[in-house]
Amino acid sequence: MAVLLLVDDEPSILEMLEVTLRKEGFREILTARTGEEGVRLAREGRPDLVLLDVMLPDLEGFEVCRRLRSFTTVPILFLTARSNDLDKLMGLGIGGDDYITKPFNPLEVVARVRAQLRRQQLAGQQIREETRIHDWGRFRMDEGAGQLTVEGTAVPCPAREFQLLSFLCRHPNQIFSKSQLYEQVWGEESLGEDNTVMVHVRRLREKIEPDPAKPRYLVTVRGLGYKLLPPEEGNHRDT
């Protein structure tokens, strides 16, 4: 059974979410009312998913997300009264996986939690089934271990970024539109989610490229989409 971590400073929201999630079959639920407590519980409790409020009394939720991403790749769903696109892009840009605007229907939250956990499970099964290593010289992906190494150093890589890079590694030199990448990696129809893909591509470039502003590997094909260029002959090995 999945372990969930709820981080929100409003007791009524925590209680509503916890009651609803328990009614829907979730039994292992951790709760925190501050960002610091949320980070501590995430380290100690090893949750499978985090529901994280943006407005907290001590740390902004975005800062909490940054700290969580230093040691975990589990899905992070932001809860916030902010509804503008800039906040949403910021949340996705620092490692969030979804964005839920208050006020919300708690059953919608349950549905999104289930969807994220299902994708995590399917991604894990796929990695276990394929167990491939992609060696690009500068960076190396071990799908079986779920590990990205850049110049010999392990680099934390959130699940969705890892899945996106894995997909591109399996299809070197093939052009994919933003919509195609969203449908392949996120597993659902793209409905104006181009910005989501762009944010994840930018974050991957910051990890794997010598100069993210002038990408050598994950390049943009103007008007068409993105492709991952094969490394120089002799540097690329799939096992």
Disulfide bonds with the S-S distance in Angstrom:
none
